[in-house]
Amino acid sequence: MTTDSTAFLREVLLSFQRALWDEVTPELRGIAIKLLHPLIEARFIYEAVGDFEQEITAEVGTYVLADFLPPVDIRFTAVASPPNEKRELEAGERWVYRRREQEAS
């Protein structure tokens, strides 16, 4: 990771820390991010996804995007993953938030 990408990662993580205030619900299992400068991708992993979860995802996206100047852009999605399913990172992702869960054996 280069210095520029390290600095971008640090800025994104700090932005998420602020953007998630009052936005983490009990149904949120985790948030995985992938940085492809100038694009910030985020997968919000919920037990189930409805209008409320879509709204929270969009709201957090607005807060994060407000911390950056163009050409930075975002692609945030809410996905459903029931608690009995294992949470997995996709290629190039890293965790920004993970709910404490009892892992299945």
Secondary structure as the mmCIF struct_conf table of DSSP 4:
data_model
#
loop_
_struct_conf.conf_type_id
_struct_conf.id
_struct_conf.beg_label_comp_id
_struct_conf.beg_label_asym_id
_struct_conf.beg_label_seq_id
_struct_conf.end_label_comp_id
_struct_conf.end_label_asym_id
_struct_conf.end_label_seq_id
HELX_RH_AL_P HELX_RH_AL_P1 THR A 3 ALA A 19
TURN_TY1_P TURN_TY1_P1 LEU A 20 GLU A 23
TURN_TY1_P TURN_TY1_P2 PRO A 26 GLU A 27
STRN STRN1 LEU A 28 LEU A 36
TURN_TY1_P TURN_TY1_P3 HIS A 37 PRO A 38
STRN STRN2 LEU A 39 TYR A 46
BEND BEND1 GLU A 47 ALA A 48
HELX_RH_AL_P HELX_RH_AL_P2 ASP A 51 ALA A 66
TURN_TY1_P TURN_TY1_P4 ASP A 67 ASP A 67
BEND BEND2 PHE A 68 PHE A 68
TURN_TY1_P TURN_TY1_P5 PRO A 70 PRO A 71
STRN STRN3 ASP A 73 ALA A 80
TURN_TY1_P TURN_TY1_P6 PRO A 83 ASN A 84
BEND BEND3 GLU A 85 GLU A 85
HELX_LH_PP_P HELX_LH_PP_P1 LYS A 86 ARG A 87
HELX_LH_PP_P HELX_LH_PP_P2 LEU A 89 GLU A 90
TURN_TY1_P TURN_TY1_P7 ALA A 91 GLY A 92
STRN STRN4 ARG A 94 ARG A 98
HELX_LH_PP_P HELX_LH_PP_P3 GLN A 102 ALA A 104
#
